[in-house]
Amino acid sequence: MRKKIQRSMVMVLAVTLLLSYIILTLLLYNQNLSILESEVRQEAKYIRAAINISGAQYLEEMDDVDWTTRVTQIDEKGDVLYDTRRDGSTLENHSGRKEVKEALATGEGEDVRMSDTVGQEMYYYALLLDDGTVLRASKSMDGLIRTALGNLPVMAGLAAIMLVLAYFLAKWQTKRLVRPIYELDLEHPLENKTYDELTPFLEAMDRQNKEKEAVANMRKEFSANVSHELKTPLTSISGYAEIMKNGMVRPEDIPLFSERIYKEARRLITLVEDIIKLSKLDEESVELEKEEVDLYELTREIISRLSPQASQKNIRMEVAGEPVKYFGIRQILDEMIYNVCENAVKYNVDNGRVSVWVGNTLDGPKVTVTDTGIGIPKEHHERIFERFYRVDKSHSKERGGTGLGLSIVKHGALLHGAKVTVDSMPGRGTKIEMQFPKGEK
């Protein structure tokens, strides 16, 4: 970055010097031309006054004078009557010259061009005399290129000095400009006092740092919770098995102990499966092949799978709505709807009801799951999607929850760009809506 800034500053100066050189050359050229025009015009008017007073012999009397200005007398037909540089009879007809034509027409004329006689760029000024002839005065001048070449040595020397000076100044200035950047405290971005232009960058970095810290804390908490959640069923299984091994169980109690070991083992398997699902979602290692899924038919299949679980509590489950085609990952969509519906059964009251509606809305496909269960306090609405978070920790094990179901729903929603909202109050049931974006095809 430092080298780029230095090169940019030197380049800006070089371009500035070049433009200055061009502008200076044009100004000097125009200034010299203006001075030359004024001198030639004034001299031509003096000579015209002398000729009008003394006659054409004035030019012949002044023939021996060392003229710095070329003077030519031309008749109305364009023939040269007199010229200070050459014999007039040897010169070609001048009737086609611009300044001569203008003088014959309006009394005076001028032109700037390369002279075929002298071989230099000349300024010509012509005046009409009283006898009808034309007096023309001309003087050589430096053209634009000659003016530029004349200024070149001075400007080149000045440019060399300025560029060397600019290099060292750019180096010093660049070092001073980038010092605050090198001294940034990246661990605490918002505590830095630096350029205002860096504020969005520092704010973004601060957000990233907080996100990284949150992720690190979440991983620590996740690891601790996983250890605890895995240890609990394993301890139960180990304890029951040890009692049976030591012959401390009556024969008639063996089925009861076996059932407890089976339930804890199933709970452990479910927990491991949920952890694996979450890990895949976190790492985005799930199969991302999307297909057209009928959310209504998928929901009917899920309700059918949950029917045995619902019948144990005499919970009535119903599906309403219309066929909805959605382009998504079938496995993830299945897990999302299944987990929400399963929670509606687990945390419902006996003889309760679970209603599921699937249909199209203005914002896209929507799946709404409503239950008559125990409800969720408002302060827990946001946290229920966290891993291992349970509203009712004392009864969660009895209900068979792992605390990962809604976290899987949240990750699946993020994967599909969907939005999940919760509306619930204790004793009044829960409604969870999954709003999918429209236009997924």
N, C-alpha and C positions, 0 to 999 in steps of 0.2 A: 504493500500500500504506500509505503514511504517513497519508493522509487517512482510509482505512478504519479504521486502528487508532485514530486520534483520535476519529472518530465513534463507534466501538464503546465506547471508554472513557467518553466523555461520555454516551452512551446508557445504559451500565451505571449510571453515577452518577444519571442522571435517574430511571431505574426504581427504584433504591435509595431515592432521596428520596421518590418517590411511595409506595412500600411503607412507608417509615418514617412518612410522614404519616398513612397509613391506620391503621397499628398504633398510633401515638401517639393518634389520635382515639379509637379503640376503648378504649385503656387509660384515657384521661381520662374518657370517658363512663362506663365501668364503675366507675372510682374515685369519680366524683361521685355516681353512683347509690348506691354502697355507703355513702358518707358520709351522703347524704340519707336513706336507709333507716334508718340507725342513729339519726339525729336525730329523725325522725318517730316511730319506734317508742318511743324513750325518752320523748318528749313525750307520746305517747298513753298510755303507762303511768302517767305522773305525773297526767295529767288523770283517768284512770280511778280511780286511788287517791283523788283529791280528791272525785270524784263519789260513790264508794262510801262515803266518810266523811261528806260534807256534804250529799249528795243532789243532785238535778238542778238546784236553785236556784243551785248553784255556777257553772254556765255563764251564768245570767242575771246573776249578780253580776260576772262577768268580761266582760260584753258590751261594756263601754266600753274594754276593753284593746285595743291595736293588735296584733292577732294576725298573725304572719307565717305561721302555719300555719292552714289552714282546718279547723275542727272542726265535725262534724255528728253529731247524735244521731238514731238511727233506731229505730222500734219493731219488734216482731217481724213486723209485717205489711208493713214496708217504707216506712211513712209517715215523713216527716221531721218530727221534733219540734223540732229546733233546728239552725241553721246560722249560722256567723259572718259569712257574706257576704250571705245573702239570707233573706227571711222563709220559714220552713220550709213554710208553707201554700202557697206559690207553686211549690214544687218538686215534680217528678213522683215517683211511687213508686219506691223504691230496692231493692225486693225482688229484682230481677233482676241487681243489680250483683254482680260476681264476689266482691269482698272481703266484701260483706255476707252472701252465702250461705255463704261459708266460715266466717265468724265465728259465725253462728247454728248451724252444724253442728259446728265443732271448737273454737270459742272465740276464734279469730283468723283473719284473712285479709288478703291484699294483692293489688295489681294496679297496672300502669302503663298509662295510656291518655290519650287526648286528652279533656279535659273540655269538655262541651257548655256548661256554665255559665260557666267562666272563659275558655275558648278557648285553653288551654295544655296541654302535656303534664304530667300530674300523677302523683305516686306516692301511692297510697291504702293506708292501713293501718287495719284494723278490729279492735276488741276487744269481747268480750261482757261487759256489765256485770252486776252482781249482780241488778238488777231485770229482767233479760231483754232490755233494749234493747241496741242496738249503738252503740258510740262509734267514730266514724271520724275519723282525722286524715289530712290530705293536704297536699302541698306541691308547688308548681310546680317543674319541673326543665327543664334544657336537653336537648332531644332530640339524637339522634346527628347530625342535619344541622346544628343550631344549634351543637353542639360543634365540628363540622368547620369551619363558617364562622368560628367564633370563633378557631380556630387558624390559619386560612388566611393572614392577613396576615403573621404571624410566620414561618410555614413558607415562604411565597412569597419573603419577603425573604431568608431563610436559603438557599433553593434558588437564588436568583439569584446570591448571593455564591459559593455552592459550585460552581455551573456555570461561572462565569467563572474561578474558581480552577482547576477541573478542566480547563478548556480549555487554559490555559497549562501546567498540569502534564502533561496528555496530550501536548501539543506537544513539551515538553522530553523526556518519557519516550520518546515515539515516536522522536525524533531519536537518542536514546541507544541504543534497541533496534535500529534499522535501520543504525546506523553500521557495525557489523561486517559486515553484508551488503554495503554499498556498498564496503567495503574488501577484499572477497574477491579473492584472487589466483586467477583462473580458469585460468591456465596451470598452476598447481601446487595443485590443490584440496585435497589431503590435508595440505598444509603450513599451512593456515589454522587458527587457534585461534578457534573460534566456537561457536555453540549446538549441543548434542548432536542436536537435532531436524534439523539440516541435514546431519548426517553421511551418511545414505543418499543425499541429493542430491549431495553432494560426491564420494562414492564412485562414483556413477553417472557424474558428470561426468569423474572421473579415468579411468574405463573408456572413456568416449567419446573422451577426448583420446588415450589409448593406441591405441584402434582407429583414430582418424584418422591418428595418426602411423604406425601399421603400414600403413594403406592408402596413405599418401603414400610410404612407403619401398618398398612393393610396386609402386606405379606407377613410381617411379624405376627400380627393378630391372627391371620389365617393359619399360620404354622402352629401357633399356640392352640387355637381352637380345634384344628385337625387332630393334634396330638391328644387333646382332651376327649374329643368326640370318638376317636378310634379306641382310645384306652377304656372308655366306659363299657361298651359292649364286650370288648375282649376280656375285661376284668370279670364281668358277669359270667361269660362263657367259661372262663378258667375256674371261677369259683364253684359253679354248678358241677362242672366236670370233676373237680377235685373232690367234692363231697360224694359224688357217685363212685369215684375211684376208691375212696377210703371206706366204702360200704356203709356210709352214714345215712343212706336213704332207704326207707321201707319199700318193699316191692311195689305196693300200691301207689307210692308217690313218684315212681320212676317216670310214668307218662307226663306228669306235671312238670318235672324237671327237664325232661326231653323237650317239651313244648317251649319252655322258657329259653333253653339253649337254642332251639330253632328260631324263635322270634328275634333273639339277640343277633344270631348269625345273619338272618335276613336283613335286619336293621344295618348291620355292618356292611353287607353286600350293597345295599341301597346307598349307603353313605359313600362307599368307595366309587360306585358308579357315578354318583352326582359330582364327586370331586374330579373324576376323570373328564366328565362333560365340561365342567367349568374350566379345567386346565386347557382343554382343546379350544374352547371359545376364547380364552385369554390369549392363547398363542395363535389364534386364527388358523388352526390346523384342521378344522372341520372341512368336510367335503363341500366346496362352494358351488357345486353344480346346481343351478336353479332350474325349476320346472314349474309348469302350470299346476296349481293345487286348488281344488275346490274346498274352500274353508268350511263350507256348510257340511259337506259329506265327511270331511276330516273330523269335525266336531262331533258328528253323530257317531263315528267310530269310537272316539275317545269316551263319550258318554256310555257307550255299550261296554267298553272295557272297565269302566268304573262302577257299573251297575251292581256287581257282587259286593263291592265295598260299601256302596250306598244302602243296599238292602239290609245290611247288618244294623244300621241305625234307623231303618224305615224312612230314609230320605227319598223324596220324589224328585227325579231329575227330568227336565224337559228342554227341548231344543226348538227354537222358532227362528223364522227369518226366511232367507232365500239363497239359492246357489250363488256363490261368489268365487270367481276365478281370480287367483292371485299368483304372480310369478315369484316364487321364493324357494327356500331350501326346505323340503318337506320334513326332514327329520327334526330340524330346529323348530319349525312351526308346530309340529306335533308335540314336542316337549314343552313349548310355551303354553299352549292351550291345556295340555294335560296337567301341568303343574298348578295352573290357576284353578281348574275344575277340581283337582284332587284336594287342594287346600279348602275349597268351598265345602267339600264333603267332610274332611277331617275336623274342621273347626265349626261345623254346623251342630245344631241341637238335634236330639232325637225327634223323629217325625217332622223334620224340617223340609225345606225345598231348595233346589238349585235350578235357576233358570238361565239358559244361555241363548243369546240372540246373535245371529250372524247375518250381516247384510251390507249393502253399499250405502255410503253417505256422500255428501258433497266433498268431503275431504278424503274419501277413499274407503276401502273395506274396513269394517269394524267388527270386533268380537267383544261382546259384553257378557260377563259372568256375574250373576247376582245370587246371593244366598241369604238365608234367614238365620245365620250363625251368631256367634258371640260378639262379633264386631271388633273393630280396632280403634283405640283412642287416637285422636288426631295427631298428637305429638309423635306417634310411632309411624305415621303414614310414609314418611320418607325413608325411614331406617329399615322397614321390613324387607327392602331389596338388598340389604347388606348380607354378606355371607355369615351364616350361623346366628343371625339375629333372630330372636324369638320374643314375641310380645308376652306370652304366658310361658315362662321357663319351667314352672312347676309341673305343668300338664303336657308339655311338648313331647316328652318321651312316651307318655301314655298314648298320645295321638299318633305316634310313629313318625314325626317330622324330623328331617335332618337339618333344617335351617338353610338349605341351599336351593330349594325349589324356586323361590321368587328371584333369587340371584341369577339363576339360569334364564328365567323369563326376561330379566333386565338385559342380559348379554344378548339374548336372541333378538330383542327389540332393537338394540343398537346395530346389530348385524343387518337388520332389514330396514333400518331407518324409521322404525315405528315408535309410537309414544304410548306409554302405559300410565294410566291415572287410577287413583284409588279414592273411593268415596265410602266412608264407613264411620259408624259410631257404635260404641258398646251397647249391646242389647238390641240393635236395630239392623244387624246384618252388614254385609259388605258388597260393594259393587266395584268390580275391576274392569276397566275398558282398555282394549288394545287397539289403537287406531293405526292402521297401516297407510302408508302414502299411496296416493292414486297414481295411475300411469305406469305401474310396474308391469311390463309386458316382455 
